[in-house]
Amino acid sequence: YQLYLHADPHYSGRVTVPVLWDKKNHTIVSNESAEIIRMFNTAFDALGAKAGDYYPSALQTKIDELNGWIYDTVNNGVYKAGFATSQQAYDEAVAKVFESLARLEQILGQHRYLTGNQLTEADIRLWTTLVRFDPVYVTHFKCDKHRISDYLNLYGFLRDIYQMPGIAETVNFD
């Protein structure tokens, strides 16, 4: 909230995270996670950012397709279930979450990452929801038909990314 007011003392809109803050100009660059992840892919390369292309041109169509349905049914799907205002809305949201998890389990049974053998933006976006699934969404949002730990391939995917250098330090289960 303080960053929003610092950028604009008269701000009265919605406050969301994440926020990409420009320390030099004292302003918010973006508060949209999809934009921020794309910026991080290349915008800071000249400043010595770790090399890696998580949105390679040859895979962009596939990544966009994955992001579309994963966002709708998993990333946002857990929130649709958790904040459902009727039993029917909850039932529909939960069904879509677990249908998608089953589909992802099959995909990850064929190769290490969603698009093959290369870690991409789609994997990172999925991982951020999966890492919170068992400790948060199962209990608080009642997405409790299965746990991620019940899925051999999804759980392996979750562990593989968690063990990459610098990742575990971003997670706090407390």
C-alpha positions as CSV (number, residue, x, y, z in Angstrom):
1,Y,0.0,0.0,0.0
2,Q,2.8,2.4,0.9
3,L,4.4,1.9,-2.5
4,Y,1.2,2.8,-4.3
5,L,0.9,6.0,-2.2
6,H,4.5,6.8,-2.7
7,A,4.1,6.6,-6.4
8,D,0.8,8.6,-6.3
9,P,-0.3,10.3,-3.1
10,H,-3.9,10.4,-4.4
11,Y,-4.1,6.7,-5.3
12,S,-7.4,5.1,-4.3
13,G,-7.5,2.0,-6.5
14,R,-6.9,-1.6,-5.9
15,V,-3.6,-2.6,-4.2
16,T,-2.2,-5.9,-5.5
17,V,1.1,-7.8,-5.4
18,P,3.5,-8.5,-6.9
19,V,4.8,-5.1,-7.7
20,L,7.8,-4.2,-9.7
21,W,9.2,-1.0,-8.2
22,D,11.6,1.4,-9.9
23,K,13.9,2.6,-7.2
24,K,15.4,5.3,-9.3
25,N,12.2,7.0,-10.4
26,H,10.2,6.0,-7.3
27,T,7.3,4.5,-9.2
28,I,5.5,1.3,-9.9
29,V,6.6,-0.2,-13.3
30,S,4.0,-3.0,-13.2
31,N,1.7,-4.9,-10.8
32,E,0.8,-7.6,-13.3
33,S,2.6,-10.9,-12.7
34,A,2.4,-12.0,-16.3
35,E,4.0,-8.7,-17.5
36,I,6.7,-8.9,-14.8
37,I,7.7,-12.4,-15.6
38,R,8.1,-11.4,-19.3
39,M,10.2,-8.4,-18.3
40,F,12.5,-10.5,-16.1
41,N,13.1,-12.8,-19.1
42,T,15.2,-10.1,-21.0
43,A,14.8,-6.6,-19.5
44,F,17.7,-7.0,-17.1
45,D,20.1,-8.9,-19.2
46,A,22.4,-5.8,-19.8
47,L,22.6,-5.4,-16.0
48,G,24.1,-8.8,-15.5
49,A,21.0,-10.9,-14.9
50,K,21.4,-14.6,-15.1
51,A,21.2,-15.8,-18.6
52,G,18.2,-17.9,-19.6
53,D,15.4,-17.6,-22.1
54,Y,12.1,-18.7,-20.4
55,Y,10.0,-17.5,-23.4
56,P,12.0,-18.8,-26.4
57,S,10.5,-17.8,-29.8
58,A,10.2,-21.4,-31.0
59,L,8.0,-22.3,-28.0
60,Q,6.0,-19.1,-27.6
61,T,2.8,-20.4,-29.1
62,K,2.9,-23.5,-26.9
63,I,3.8,-21.5,-23.8
64,D,0.9,-19.1,-24.4
65,E,-1.5,-22.0,-24.9
66,L,-0.4,-23.6,-21.7
67,N,-0.5,-20.4,-19.7
68,G,-4.0,-19.7,-20.9
69,W,-5.6,-22.9,-19.6
70,I,-3.3,-23.3,-16.6
71,Y,-4.1,-19.8,-15.4
72,D,-7.8,-20.2,-15.9
73,T,-8.2,-23.6,-14.3
74,V,-5.2,-23.9,-11.9
75,N,-3.6,-20.6,-10.9
76,N,-6.9,-18.8,-10.8
77,G,-9.0,-22.0,-10.5
78,V,-8.0,-22.4,-6.8
79,Y,-9.2,-18.9,-6.1
80,K,-12.5,-19.5,-8.0
81,A,-13.0,-22.5,-5.6
82,G,-11.9,-20.7,-2.5
83,F,-14.0,-17.6,-3.1
84,A,-17.0,-19.4,-4.7
85,T,-20.3,-17.9,-3.6
86,S,-22.4,-21.0,-4.2
87,Q,-22.0,-24.7,-3.9
88,Q,-22.4,-25.1,-7.7
89,A,-19.6,-22.6,-8.4
90,Y,-17.3,-24.3,-5.9
91,D,-18.0,-27.7,-7.4
92,E,-17.4,-26.5,-10.9
93,A,-14.1,-24.8,-10.0
94,V,-12.8,-27.7,-8.0
95,A,-13.6,-30.1,-10.8
96,K,-11.7,-28.0,-13.3
97,V,-8.7,-27.7,-10.9
98,F,-8.4,-31.5,-10.6
99,E,-9.1,-32.2,-14.3
100,S,-6.3,-29.9,-15.1
101,L,-4.0,-31.4,-12.5
102,A,-4.7,-34.8,-14.1
103,R,-3.9,-33.4,-17.5
104,L,-0.6,-31.9,-16.2
105,E,0.3,-35.2,-14.5
106,Q,0.1,-36.8,-18.0
107,I,2.1,-34.1,-19.7
108,L,4.8,-34.3,-17.1
109,G,4.8,-38.1,-17.3
110,Q,6.1,-37.7,-20.9
111,H,8.9,-35.1,-20.3
112,R,10.5,-33.1,-17.5
113,Y,8.9,-29.8,-18.2
114,L,5.6,-28.7,-19.8
115,T,7.1,-28.0,-23.2
116,G,9.8,-30.7,-23.2
117,N,13.2,-30.5,-21.7
118,Q,13.5,-26.8,-21.3
119,L,12.3,-24.8,-18.2
120,T,10.0,-22.1,-19.5
121,E,7.7,-19.4,-18.2
122,A,4.8,-21.8,-18.2
123,D,6.6,-24.1,-15.7
124,I,7.4,-21.2,-13.4
125,R,3.8,-19.9,-13.5
126,L,2.5,-23.4,-12.7
127,W,5.1,-24.0,-10.0
128,T,4.1,-20.9,-8.0
129,T,0.6,-22.4,-7.5
130,L,1.8,-26.0,-7.0
131,V,4.2,-25.0,-4.2
132,R,1.3,-23.4,-2.3
133,F,-1.2,-26.1,-3.1
134,D,-0.8,-28.6,-0.2
135,P,0.0,-26.1,2.5
136,V,-2.6,-23.4,1.5
137,Y,-5.2,-24.4,-1.1
138,V,-6.0,-27.8,0.3
139,T,-6.9,-26.5,3.7
140,H,-8.1,-22.9,3.2
141,F,-9.7,-23.2,-0.2
142,K,-11.0,-26.7,0.2
143,C,-9.3,-28.0,-2.9
144,D,-8.8,-31.2,-1.1
145,K,-9.7,-34.0,-3.5
146,H,-6.0,-34.8,-3.8
147,R,-2.7,-33.3,-2.7
148,I,0.1,-32.5,-5.1
149,S,2.1,-35.1,-3.2
150,D,-0.4,-37.7,-4.5
151,Y,0.7,-37.0,-8.1
152,L,4.0,-38.7,-8.9
153,N,4.9,-36.5,-11.8
154,L,3.6,-33.2,-10.5
155,Y,5.3,-33.8,-7.2
156,G,8.6,-34.6,-8.9
157,F,8.3,-31.5,-11.0
158,L,7.6,-29.4,-7.9
159,R,10.7,-30.9,-6.1
160,D,13.0,-30.5,-9.1
161,I,12.3,-26.8,-9.4
162,Y,12.4,-26.3,-5.7
163,Q,15.9,-27.7,-5.6
164,M,17.3,-25.4,-8.3
165,P,19.7,-22.8,-7.0
166,G,18.0,-19.7,-5.5
167,I,14.5,-21.2,-5.5
168,A,14.1,-22.6,-2.0
169,E,15.2,-19.2,-0.6
170,T,12.0,-17.7,-2.1
171,V,9.7,-20.1,-0.2
172,N,8.5,-19.7,3.3
173,F,6.1,-22.3,4.6
174,D,5.5,-20.6,7.9
